[in-house]
Amino acid sequence: MARTPDDVHEDIRKEVADRADALWDVALRLHADPEYAFAEHRAAALLTGELERAGLAVERGVAGMPTAFTARSGRGRPTVALLLEYDALPGLGHACGHNLIAAAGLGAALAVHAVLAGSTGSVLAVGTPAEEGGGGKAVEVDAGLFDDVDAALMFHPGVYDWRRAPLTAQVQYQVAFHGRAAHPTGNPAEGIDALAALIELFNVLAVLGRRLPEASHVQGIVTEGGTATNIVPEYAEGRFGLRAATDRALDELIGQLRECAEGVARATGTRAEVRRATVRYDHFRDSEVLSDRFAGHLSRAGIVLTPPVPGVYLGSSDIGNVSTRVPAIHPFVAIMGEDGSDHTVEFAEAAASERAREVLLASAEALACTAADVLLSPELREEAWARHRSSVAL
């Protein structure tokens, strides 16, 4: 007699429950040993070791990144990717809870592997380095890793219980001004002050900022401003972080930054040089139908997810790049109250709390059940893809 979806879900819950202590041990080991962008060697070794021992086919160093990996159970399509983040924040450790993301993705992959054992399609655990800086998922997208994937699933610990993540598009640009050195009293008329031009760009951008649309902003720092106080700076450089609600709005903001820099250069007699300095993160496109499935499964643990508060944005992530290619989810599940914030010492402590353990296990279970739904239901896949194509077209 064929198993029903309810049977599969029940088997998955038992598999996660049986692994509860082991998954929590992985989360605590990652928490106690934070590693940073593209250098998460011990974390990657720990996770791939667990996956390999369970019988998944592991490939290390994917997409040209030594700490990226995939682990596959089953063969062919449909394929569901479970995303594991494991980088930490310098000085703050796992203050974004990536130890929980990794352990939940691990638990979900192991549970689906144990229950479905490649009987339909495949599940792919994807190790994604450097979310906090470097964009491992963006690199993996460009390398084609998600080209044959039907859904990408992950959760993120936070201070809200939200079905989807309001994540903006983001990129950093370097702006340099080239002038001419001179002595500020001996021959000041011969100098062209590059630092003055850079400072003027900050002033112009401050005026621009007052009329930018919701969620768009530019934040800059001076990275080079001269070598001595008695020399007119011939070179000055700043780095600017740009964010916007959508990719299209970010493109417009980049164009405005270029126009401002070129206008300042003309006004000051300098030469402006504008170039992209980081990987670009696309805005996140939520797969509502899959997020609803995840929320339904999570509710069994007594955690109720709601839509995000309108007008509130929670930064950016390279999951946005994945969501441009395949239906994707990135719900937030709270491990501390709304009066808190991630990227803090308090959040790092919360990522190793008893509440974090509860969220980890509930999220692993919900991710695994959602993955099974995608693998077993052609109708669900078709609906997710139809909505995805509509969202990407916007």
LUMBASE-580493 format. One record per residue (C-alpha): residue number from 0; residue in three letters; x negated, y negated, z. Coordinates in Angstrom, 1 decimal. Each point is the difference from the previous one (the first is absolute). Last residue first. Layout:
LUMBASE-580493
+-----+-----+--------+--------+--------+
|   k |   r |     px |     py |     pz |
+-----+-----+--------+--------+--------+
| NUM | ALA |      X |      Y |      Z |
...
+-----+-----+--------+--------+--------+
This chain:
LUMBASE-580493
+-----+-----+--------+--------+--------+
|   k |   r |     px |     py |     pz |
+-----+-----+--------+--------+--------+
| 393 | LEU |   -8.4 |  -42.1 |  -12.6 |
| 392 | ALA |   -0.7 |    2.9 |   -2.3 |
| 391 | VAL |   -1.8 |    1.9 |    2.8 |
| 390 | SER |    3.2 |    0.0 |    2.1 |
| 389 | SER |    2.2 |    1.4 |   -2.9 |
| 388 | ARG |   -2.5 |    2.8 |   -0.7 |
| 387 | HIS |   -0.1 |    0.9 |    3.7 |
| 386 | ARG |    3.8 |    0.1 |    0.1 |
| 385 | ALA |    0.1 |    2.6 |   -2.8 |
| 384 | TRP |   -2.9 |    1.9 |    1.5 |
| 383 | ALA |    1.6 |    0.3 |    3.4 |
| 382 | GLU |    3.4 |    1.1 |   -1.6 |
| 381 | GLU |   -1.7 |    2.6 |   -2.1 |
| 380 | ARG |   -2.0 |    1.3 |    2.9 |
| 379 | LEU |    3.1 |    0.3 |    2.2 |
| 378 | GLU |    1.9 |    1.8 |   -2.7 |
| 377 | PRO |   -2.9 |    2.4 |   -0.6 |
| 376 | SER |    0.2 |    1.0 |    3.7 |
| 375 | LEU |   -2.4 |    2.6 |    1.5 |
| 374 | LEU |   -3.3 |   -1.8 |   -0.3 |
| 373 | VAL |    1.4 |   -3.4 |    1.0 |
| 372 | ASP |    2.0 |    1.5 |    2.9 |
| 371 | ALA |   -3.2 |    1.8 |    1.2 |
| 370 | ALA |   -1.9 |   -3.3 |    0.0 |
| 369 | THR |    2.8 |   -1.6 |    2.1 |
| 368 | CYS |   -0.1 |    2.9 |    2.5 |
| 367 | ALA |   -3.8 |   -0.3 |    0.2 |
| 366 | LEU |    0.1 |   -3.8 |    0.5 |
| 365 | ALA |    2.7 |    0.3 |    2.7 |
| 364 | GLU |   -1.9 |    2.7 |    1.9 |
| 363 | ALA |   -3.3 |   -2.0 |   -0.2 |
| 362 | SER |    2.0 |   -3.1 |    1.1 |
| 361 | ALA |    1.5 |    1.7 |    3.1 |
| 360 | LEU |   -3.4 |    1.4 |    0.9 |
| 359 | LEU |   -1.9 |   -3.2 |   -0.3 |
| 358 | VAL |    2.8 |   -2.1 |    1.6 |
| 357 | GLU |    0.0 |    2.2 |    3.1 |
| 356 | ARG |   -3.8 |    0.0 |    0.3 |
| 355 | ALA |   -0.1 |   -3.8 |   -0.4 |
| 354 | ARG |    2.5 |   -0.4 |    2.8 |
| 353 | GLU |   -2.3 |    2.1 |    2.2 |
| 352 | SER |   -2.7 |   -2.6 |   -0.8 |
| 351 | ALA |   -3.1 |    0.3 |   -2.3 |
| 350 | ALA |    1.2 |   -2.5 |   -2.6 |
| 349 | ALA |    1.3 |   -2.2 |    2.9 |
| 348 | GLU |   -3.6 |   -0.8 |    1.0 |
| 347 | ALA |   -0.8 |   -1.1 |   -3.5 |
| 346 | PHE |    3.1 |   -2.1 |    0.1 |
| 345 | GLU |   -1.1 |   -1.7 |    3.2 |
| 344 | VAL |   -3.4 |   -0.8 |   -1.4 |
| 343 | THR |    1.7 |   -1.8 |   -2.9 |
| 342 | HIS |    0.2 |    0.5 |   -3.8 |
| 341 | ASP |    3.7 |    1.0 |    0.6 |
| 340 | SER |    2.3 |   -2.3 |    1.8 |
| 339 | GLY |    2.0 |    0.0 |    3.2 |
| 338 | ASP |    3.3 |   -1.8 |    1.0 |
| 337 | GLU |    1.8 |    2.5 |   -2.3 |
| 336 | GLY |   -0.7 |    2.8 |    2.4 |
| 335 | MET |   -2.6 |    2.8 |   -0.4 |
| 334 | ILE |   -0.3 |    3.2 |   -2.1 |
| 333 | ALA |    2.6 |   -1.1 |   -2.5 |
| 332 | VAL |    0.6 |    1.9 |   -3.3 |
| 331 | PHE |   -0.6 |   -2.0 |   -3.2 |
| 330 | PRO |    1.1 |    1.6 |   -3.3 |
| 329 | HIS |   -2.4 |    0.3 |   -3.0 |
| 328 | ILE |    1.7 |    1.9 |   -2.8 |
| 327 | ALA |   -0.9 |    0.5 |   -3.6 |
| 326 | PRO |    1.5 |    0.8 |   -3.4 |
| 325 | VAL |   -3.0 |    0.1 |   -2.4 |
| 324 | ARG |   -2.3 |   -2.3 |   -1.9 |
| 323 | THR |    0.7 |   -3.6 |    1.3 |
| 322 | SER |    0.5 |    1.5 |    3.4 |
| 321 | VAL |   -3.6 |    1.3 |    0.1 |
| 320 | ASN |   -1.2 |   -3.6 |   -0.4 |
| 319 | GLY |    2.2 |   -1.2 |    2.8 |
| 318 | ILE |   -1.4 |    2.8 |    2.2 |
| 317 | ASP |   -3.2 |   -2.2 |   -0.2 |
| 316 | SER |    1.4 |   -2.0 |    2.9 |
| 315 | SER |    1.2 |   -3.6 |    0.7 |
| 314 | GLY |    1.1 |   -2.0 |    2.9 |
| 313 | LEU |    3.2 |    0.5 |    2.0 |
| 312 | TYR |    2.5 |   -2.3 |   -1.6 |
| 311 | VAL |    3.1 |   -1.4 |    1.8 |
| 310 | GLY |    2.5 |   -1.8 |   -2.3 |
| 309 | PRO |    2.9 |    2.4 |    0.6 |
| 308 | VAL |   -0.5 |    2.2 |    3.1 |
| 307 | PRO |   -0.9 |    3.5 |   -1.2 |
| 306 | PRO |    2.7 |    2.6 |   -0.5 |
| 305 | THR |    0.7 |    2.3 |    2.9 |
| 304 | LEU |   -1.6 |    3.2 |    1.3 |
| 303 | VAL |    1.5 |    2.0 |    2.8 |
| 302 | ILE |   -2.3 |    2.2 |    2.0 |
| 301 | GLY |    1.9 |    2.6 |    2.0 |
| 300 | ALA |   -2.2 |    2.9 |   -1.2 |
| 299 | ARG |    2.8 |    1.1 |   -2.4 |
| 298 | SER |   -0.1 |   -3.6 |   -1.3 |
| 297 | LEU |   -3.3 |    0.8 |   -1.6 |
| 296 | HIS |    1.7 |    2.3 |   -2.6 |
| 295 | GLY |    2.5 |   -2.7 |   -1.0 |
| 294 | ALA |   -2.7 |   -2.7 |   -0.1 |
| 293 | PHE |   -2.1 |    2.1 |   -2.3 |
| 292 | ARG |    2.9 |    0.7 |   -2.3 |
| 291 | ASP |    0.9 |   -3.7 |   -0.1 |
| 290 | SER |   -3.6 |   -0.8 |   -0.8 |
| 289 | LEU |    0.2 |    2.4 |   -2.9 |
| 288 | VAL |    3.1 |   -1.7 |   -1.5 |
| 287 | GLU |   -1.4 |   -3.4 |    0.7 |
| 286 | SER |   -3.3 |    0.6 |   -1.9 |
| 285 | ASP |   -1.7 |   -3.2 |    1.2 |
| 284 | ARG |   -2.0 |   -2.2 |   -2.3 |
| 283 | PHE |   -3.0 |   -1.4 |    1.9 |
| 282 | HIS |   -1.8 |   -3.0 |   -1.4 |
| 281 | ASP |   -3.2 |    0.7 |   -1.9 |
| 280 | TYR |   -3.3 |    0.0 |    1.8 |
| 279 | ARG |   -2.9 |   -1.4 |   -2.0 |
| 278 | VAL |   -3.5 |    1.3 |    0.6 |
| 277 | THR |   -2.3 |   -2.8 |    1.2 |
| 276 | ALA |   -2.0 |   -3.0 |   -1.1 |
| 275 | ARG |    1.8 |   -1.3 |   -3.1 |
| 274 | ARG |   -1.8 |   -2.8 |   -1.6 |
| 273 | VAL |    0.1 |   -3.8 |   -0.3 |
| 272 | GLU |   -3.0 |   -2.0 |   -1.0 |
| 271 | ALA |    0.3 |   -3.8 |    0.1 |
| 270 | ARG |   -2.5 |   -2.5 |   -1.4 |
| 269 | THR |   -0.4 |   -3.3 |    1.7 |
| 268 | GLY |    0.6 |   -3.5 |   -1.2 |
| 267 | THR |    2.3 |   -0.7 |    3.0 |
| 266 | ALA |    3.3 |   -0.6 |   -1.8 |
| 265 | ARG |   -0.5 |    2.6 |   -2.7 |
| 264 | ALA |   -1.1 |    2.6 |    2.6 |
| 263 | VAL |    3.1 |   -0.9 |    2.2 |
| 262 | GLY |    2.3 |    0.6 |   -3.0 |
| 261 | GLU |   -1.8 |    3.3 |   -0.8 |
| 260 | ALA |    0.5 |    1.2 |    3.6 |
| 259 | CYS |    3.6 |   -1.0 |    0.1 |
| 258 | GLU |    0.8 |    1.6 |   -3.3 |
| 257 | ARG |   -1.7 |    3.3 |    1.0 |
| 256 | LEU |    1.9 |    0.1 |    3.3 |
| 255 | GLN |    3.3 |   -0.7 |   -1.8 |
| 254 | GLY |   -0.7 |    2.9 |   -2.4 |
| 253 | ILE |   -0.6 |    2.3 |    2.9 |
| 252 | LEU |    3.3 |   -1.2 |    1.6 |
| 251 | GLU |    1.9 |    0.8 |   -3.2 |
| 250 | ASP |   -1.5 |    3.5 |   -0.2 |
| 249 | LEU |    0.9 |    0.4 |    3.7 |
| 248 | ALA |    3.6 |   -0.9 |   -0.8 |
| 247 | ARG |    0.1 |    2.6 |   -2.7 |
| 246 | ASP |   -1.4 |    2.6 |    2.3 |
| 245 | THR |    2.7 |   -0.7 |    2.5 |
| 244 | ALA |    0.3 |   -1.6 |    3.5 |
| 243 | ALA |   -3.2 |   -1.8 |   -0.2 |
| 242 | ARG |   -3.4 |    0.0 |    1.6 |
| 241 | LEU |   -3.3 |   -1.7 |   -0.8 |
| 240 | GLY |   -3.2 |    0.3 |    2.1 |
| 239 | PHE |   -2.6 |   -2.6 |   -0.9 |
| 238 | ARG |   -3.8 |    0.3 |    0.2 |
| 237 | GLY |   -2.0 |   -3.2 |   -0.2 |
| 236 | GLU |   -3.3 |   -1.0 |   -1.7 |
| 235 | ALA |   -2.3 |   -3.0 |   -0.1 |
| 234 | TYR |   -3.0 |   -0.6 |   -2.2 |
| 233 | GLU |   -2.0 |   -3.2 |   -0.7 |
| 232 | PRO |    0.4 |   -1.2 |    3.6 |
| 231 | VAL |   -1.4 |   -3.5 |    0.4 |
| 230 | ILE |   -3.1 |    0.6 |    2.1 |
| 229 | ASN |   -0.8 |   -1.6 |    3.3 |
| 228 | THR |    2.5 |    2.1 |    1.9 |
| 227 | ALA |   -1.6 |    3.2 |   -1.1 |
| 226 | THR |    0.9 |    3.2 |   -1.8 |
| 225 | GLY |    3.5 |   -0.6 |   -1.5 |
| 224 | GLY |    3.6 |    1.1 |    0.4 |
| 223 | GLU |    0.2 |    3.7 |   -0.4 |
| 222 | THR |    2.9 |    2.3 |    1.1 |
| 221 | VAL |    2.5 |   -2.7 |    0.7 |
| 220 | ILE |    3.4 |    1.6 |    1.0 |
| 219 | GLY |    3.4 |    0.1 |   -1.8 |
| 218 | GLN |    3.6 |    0.8 |    0.6 |
| 217 | VAL |    2.5 |   -0.2 |   -2.9 |
| 216 | HIS |    3.7 |    0.6 |    0.4 |
| 215 | SER |    3.0 |    1.5 |   -1.6 |
| 214 | ALA |    2.6 |    1.7 |    2.2 |
| 213 | GLU |    2.8 |   -2.4 |   -0.8 |
| 212 | PRO |   -0.8 |   -2.3 |   -3.0 |
| 211 | LEU |   -2.9 |   -2.5 |    0.0 |
| 210 | ARG |    0.8 |   -3.7 |    0.5 |
| 209 | ARG |   -2.0 |   -0.8 |    3.2 |
| 208 | GLY |   -2.8 |    2.3 |   -1.1 |
| 207 | LEU |   -0.9 |   -2.2 |   -2.9 |
| 206 | VAL |   -0.9 |   -2.9 |    2.3 |
| 205 | ALA |   -2.3 |    2.3 |    2.0 |
| 204 | LEU |   -1.4 |    1.3 |   -3.3 |
| 203 | VAL |   -1.0 |   -3.5 |   -1.0 |
| 202 | ASN |   -1.7 |   -0.6 |    3.4 |
| 201 | PHE |   -1.9 |    3.3 |   -0.2 |
| 200 | LEU |   -1.1 |   -0.8 |   -3.5 |
| 199 | GLU |   -1.3 |   -3.4 |    1.2 |
| 198 | ILE |   -2.2 |    1.9 |    2.5 |
| 197 | LEU |   -1.4 |    2.1 |   -2.8 |
| 196 | ALA |   -0.7 |   -3.1 |   -2.1 |
| 195 | ALA |   -1.7 |   -1.7 |    3.0 |
| 194 | LEU |   -2.1 |    3.2 |    0.4 |
| 193 | ALA |   -1.1 |   -0.2 |   -3.7 |
| 192 | ASP |   -1.3 |   -3.6 |    0.5 |
| 191 | ILE |   -1.4 |   -1.3 |   -3.3 |
| 190 | GLY |   -3.3 |   -1.8 |    0.8 |
| 189 | GLU |   -1.7 |   -2.6 |   -2.2 |
| 188 | ALA |    1.7 |   -2.9 |    1.7 |
| 187 | PRO |   -1.3 |    1.1 |    3.4 |
| 186 | ASN |   -3.7 |   -0.6 |   -0.9 |
| 185 | GLY |   -1.9 |   -0.5 |    3.3 |
| 184 | THR |    3.0 |   -0.2 |    2.3 |
| 183 | PRO |    1.9 |    3.3 |   -0.7 |
| 182 | HIS |   -3.0 |    1.7 |   -1.5 |
| 181 | ALA |    1.2 |    1.8 |   -3.2 |
| 180 | ALA |    1.3 |    3.3 |   -1.1 |
| 179 | ARG |    2.3 |    0.4 |   -3.0 |
| 178 | GLY |    3.5 |    1.6 |   -0.1 |
| 177 | HIS |    1.3 |    3.5 |   -0.4 |
| 176 | PHE |    3.3 |    0.8 |    1.7 |
| 175 | ALA |    1.0 |    3.6 |    0.9 |
| 174 | VAL |    3.4 |    1.5 |    0.5 |
| 173 | GLN |    0.3 |    3.6 |    1.1 |
| 172 | TYR |    3.4 |    1.6 |   -0.2 |
| 171 | GLN |    1.7 |    2.4 |    2.3 |
| 170 | VAL |    3.1 |    2.1 |   -0.9 |
| 169 | GLN |    3.5 |    0.7 |    1.4 |
| 168 | ALA |    3.4 |    1.1 |   -1.0 |
| 167 | THR |    2.4 |    0.1 |    2.9 |
| 166 | LEU |    1.3 |    2.8 |    2.2 |
| 165 | PRO |    3.6 |    0.1 |    1.3 |
| 164 | ALA |   -0.2 |    3.6 |    1.2 |
| 163 | ARG |    3.0 |    2.2 |   -0.1 |
| 162 | ARG |    2.3 |    1.7 |    2.4 |
| 161 | TRP |   -1.0 |   -2.1 |    2.9 |
| 160 | ASP |   -0.5 |    0.9 |    3.7 |
| 159 | TYR |   -2.2 |   -2.9 |    1.0 |
| 158 | VAL |   -3.2 |   -0.4 |    2.0 |
| 157 | GLY |   -2.1 |    2.2 |   -2.3 |
| 156 | PRO |   -1.1 |    3.5 |   -1.0 |
| 155 | HIS |    0.0 |    0.5 |   -3.7 |
| 154 | PHE |    1.6 |    2.9 |   -2.0 |
| 153 | MET |   -1.1 |    1.7 |   -3.1 |
| 152 | LEU |    1.6 |    1.6 |   -3.2 |
| 151 | ALA |   -1.0 |   -0.1 |   -3.6 |
| 150 | ALA |    2.6 |    1.4 |   -2.5 |
| 149 | ASP |   -0.1 |    1.7 |   -3.4 |
| 148 | VAL |   -3.8 |    0.4 |   -0.5 |
| 147 | ASP |   -1.6 |    0.7 |   -3.3 |
| 146 | ASP |   -1.7 |   -3.4 |   -0.6 |
| 145 | PHE |   -0.7 |   -0.5 |    3.7 |
| 144 | LEU |   -3.7 |    0.8 |   -0.2 |
| 143 | GLY |   -0.5 |   -2.0 |   -3.2 |
| 142 | ALA |   -3.3 |   -1.7 |    1.0 |
| 141 | ASP |    1.8 |   -3.4 |    0.1 |
| 140 | VAL |    2.4 |    1.4 |    2.6 |
| 139 | GLU |   -2.8 |    1.4 |    2.0 |
| 138 | VAL |   -1.9 |   -3.3 |    0.0 |
| 137 | ALA |    3.3 |   -1.8 |    1.1 |
| 136 | LYS |    0.4 |    2.7 |    2.7 |
| 135 | GLY |   -3.5 |   -0.7 |    1.3 |
| 134 | GLY |    0.6 |   -3.7 |    0.4 |
| 133 | GLY |   -3.2 |   -1.5 |    1.1 |
| 132 | GLY |    0.9 |   -1.5 |    3.4 |
| 131 | GLU |    2.5 |    1.3 |    2.5 |
| 130 | GLU |    1.2 |    2.7 |   -2.3 |
| 129 | ALA |   -3.6 |    1.3 |   -0.2 |
| 128 | PRO |    0.4 |    3.7 |   -0.7 |
| 127 | THR |    3.0 |    1.9 |   -1.4 |
| 126 | GLY |    0.0 |    3.8 |    0.6 |
| 125 | VAL |    2.8 |    1.5 |   -2.1 |
| 124 | ALA |    1.9 |    3.1 |    1.1 |
| 123 | LEU |    1.6 |    1.4 |   -3.1 |
| 122 | VAL |    3.1 |    2.2 |    0.2 |
| 121 | SER |    0.8 |    2.2 |   -2.9 |
| 120 | GLY |    2.8 |    1.2 |   -2.3 |
| 119 | THR |    2.4 |    2.6 |    1.3 |
| 118 | SER |   -1.0 |    3.1 |    1.8 |
| 117 | GLY |   -3.4 |   -1.5 |    0.8 |
| 116 | ALA |    0.0 |    1.2 |    3.6 |
| 115 | LEU |    3.5 |   -1.5 |    0.8 |
| 114 | VAL |   -0.1 |    0.3 |    3.8 |
| 113 | ALA |   -3.7 |    0.1 |    0.8 |
| 112 | HIS |   -1.1 |   -2.5 |   -2.7 |
| 111 | VAL |    2.9 |   -2.3 |    1.0 |
| 110 | ALA |   -1.1 |    0.1 |    3.7 |
| 109 | LEU |   -3.7 |   -0.5 |   -0.8 |
| 108 | ALA |    0.7 |   -3.0 |   -2.2 |
| 107 | ALA |    2.3 |   -1.6 |    2.6 |
| 106 | GLY |   -2.5 |    0.6 |    2.8 |
| 105 | LEU |   -2.9 |   -1.5 |   -2.0 |
| 104 | GLY |    2.1 |   -3.0 |   -1.0 |
| 103 | ALA |    1.0 |   -0.5 |    3.6 |
| 102 | ALA |   -3.7 |    0.3 |    1.2 |
| 101 | ALA |   -1.2 |   -2.5 |   -2.6 |
| 100 | ILE |    2.7 |   -2.5 |    0.7 |
|  99 | LEU |   -0.5 |    0.4 |    3.7 |
|  98 | ASN |   -3.8 |   -0.7 |   -0.2 |
|  97 | HIS |    0.9 |   -2.9 |   -2.2 |
|  96 | GLY |    1.6 |   -1.8 |    2.9 |
|  95 | CYS |   -0.7 |   -3.5 |   -1.0 |
|  94 | ALA |   -2.2 |   -0.8 |    3.1 |
|  93 | HIS |   -1.9 |    3.2 |   -0.7 |
|  92 | GLY |   -3.4 |   -1.5 |    0.9 |
|  91 | LEU |    0.1 |   -3.7 |    1.0 |
|  90 | GLY |   -3.5 |   -1.2 |   -0.6 |
|  89 | PRO |    0.0 |    1.0 |   -3.7 |
|  88 | LEU |    3.5 |    1.3 |   -0.9 |
|  87 | ALA |    0.5 |    3.7 |   -0.7 |
|  86 | ASP |    0.2 |    2.2 |   -3.0 |
|  85 | TYR |    2.1 |    3.2 |    0.1 |
|  84 | GLU |    2.9 |   -0.3 |   -2.5 |
|  83 | LEU |    1.7 |    3.2 |   -1.1 |
|  82 | LEU |    2.5 |    0.0 |   -2.8 |
|  81 | LEU |    2.3 |    2.9 |   -0.7 |
|  80 | ALA |    0.4 |    0.5 |   -3.8 |
|  79 | VAL |    3.0 |    2.0 |   -1.3 |
|  78 | THR |   -0.4 |    1.9 |   -3.3 |
|  77 | PRO |    2.8 |    1.4 |   -2.2 |
|  76 | ARG |   -1.9 |    1.1 |   -1.8 |
|  75 | GLY |   -3.0 |    2.3 |   -0.2 |
|  74 | ARG |   -1.5 |    2.4 |    2.6 |
|  73 | GLY |    0.3 |    0.8 |    3.7 |
|  72 | SER |   -1.8 |   -1.6 |    2.9 |
|  71 | ARG |   -2.5 |   -2.7 |   -0.9 |
|  70 | ALA |   -2.6 |   -1.9 |    2.1 |
|  69 | THR |   -1.3 |   -3.3 |   -1.3 |
|  68 | PHE |   -3.0 |   -2.0 |    1.1 |
|  67 | ALA |   -1.5 |   -3.4 |    0.6 |
|  66 | THR |   -3.0 |   -0.5 |    2.2 |
|  65 | PRO |   -2.7 |    0.2 |   -2.8 |
|  64 | MET |    2.0 |   -2.3 |   -2.3 |
|  63 | GLY |   -0.4 |    0.6 |   -3.8 |
|  62 | ALA |    3.7 |    0.6 |   -0.5 |
|  61 | VAL |   -0.2 |    3.2 |    2.0 |
|  60 | GLY |   -2.9 |    0.7 |    2.4 |
|  59 | ARG |    1.3 |    3.2 |    1.4 |
|  58 | GLU |    2.4 |    2.5 |   -1.7 |
|  57 | VAL |    1.9 |    2.3 |    2.4 |
|  56 | ALA |    2.1 |    3.0 |   -1.0 |
|  55 | LEU |    2.4 |    0.6 |    2.9 |
|  54 | GLY |   -0.5 |    3.1 |    2.0 |
|  53 | ALA |    0.6 |   -1.1 |    3.6 |
|  52 | ARG |   -3.7 |   -0.1 |    0.6 |
|  51 | GLU |   -0.4 |   -2.3 |   -2.9 |
|  50 | LEU |    2.5 |   -2.5 |    1.3 |
|  49 | GLU |   -1.5 |   -0.1 |    3.5 |
|  48 | GLY |   -3.5 |   -0.4 |   -1.4 |
|  47 | THR |    1.1 |   -2.7 |   -2.4 |
|  46 | LEU |    1.3 |   -2.0 |    2.9 |
|  45 | LEU |   -3.1 |    0.3 |    2.2 |
|  44 | ALA |   -2.4 |   -0.6 |   -2.9 |
|  43 | ALA |    2.0 |   -3.1 |   -1.1 |
|  42 | ALA |   -0.1 |   -1.4 |    3.5 |
|  41 | ARG |   -3.7 |    0.8 |    0.4 |
|  40 | HIS |   -0.8 |   -1.8 |   -3.3 |
|  39 | GLU |    2.1 |   -3.1 |    0.4 |
|  38 | ALA |   -2.6 |   -2.2 |   -1.6 |
|  37 | PHE |    2.1 |   -1.4 |   -2.9 |
|  36 | ALA |    1.6 |   -2.6 |    2.3 |
|  35 | TYR |   -0.7 |    0.6 |    3.7 |
|  34 | GLU |   -0.3 |    2.7 |    2.5 |
|  33 | PRO |    1.7 |    0.4 |    3.4 |
|  32 | ASP |   -1.0 |    2.9 |    2.2 |
|  31 | ALA |    2.3 |    0.2 |    3.0 |
|  30 | HIS |    3.1 |   -0.7 |   -2.1 |
|  29 | LEU |   -1.0 |    2.7 |   -2.5 |
|  28 | ARG |   -0.4 |    2.5 |    2.8 |
|  27 | LEU |    3.3 |   -1.1 |    1.5 |
|  26 | ALA |    2.0 |    0.4 |   -3.2 |
|  25 | VAL |   -1.6 |    3.5 |   -0.7 |
|  24 | ASP |    0.9 |    1.1 |    3.6 |
|  23 | TRP |    3.5 |   -1.2 |   -0.6 |
|  22 | LEU |    0.2 |    2.2 |   -3.0 |
|  21 | ALA |   -1.3 |    3.0 |    1.8 |
|  20 | ASP |    2.4 |   -0.5 |    2.9 |
|  19 | ALA |    3.0 |   -0.3 |   -2.2 |
|  18 | ARG |   -0.9 |    2.8 |   -2.4 |
|  17 | ASP |    2.8 |    2.4 |    1.1 |
|  16 | ALA |    2.4 |   -3.0 |    0.0 |
|  15 | VAL |   -0.9 |   -0.9 |   -3.6 |
|  14 | GLU |    0.5 |    3.6 |   -1.1 |
|  13 | LYS |    3.4 |    0.2 |    1.8 |
|  12 | ARG |    1.2 |   -3.2 |   -1.6 |
|  11 | ILE |   -1.0 |    1.3 |   -3.4 |
|  10 | ASP |    2.0 |    3.2 |    0.5 |
|   9 | GLU |    3.0 |   -2.0 |    1.0 |
|   8 | HIS |   -0.3 |   -2.2 |   -3.0 |
|   7 | VAL |   -0.3 |    3.0 |   -2.3 |
|   6 | ASP |    3.1 |    1.6 |    1.5 |
|   5 | ASP |    1.9 |   -3.3 |   -0.4 |
|   4 | PRO |   -1.1 |   -0.1 |   -3.6 |
|   3 | THR |    1.6 |    3.5 |   -0.5 |
|   2 | ARG |   -2.1 |    3.1 |   -0.1 |
|   1 | ALA |    0.9 |    2.6 |   -2.7 |
|   0 | MET |    1.4 |    3.3 |    1.1 |
+-----+-----+--------+--------+--------+
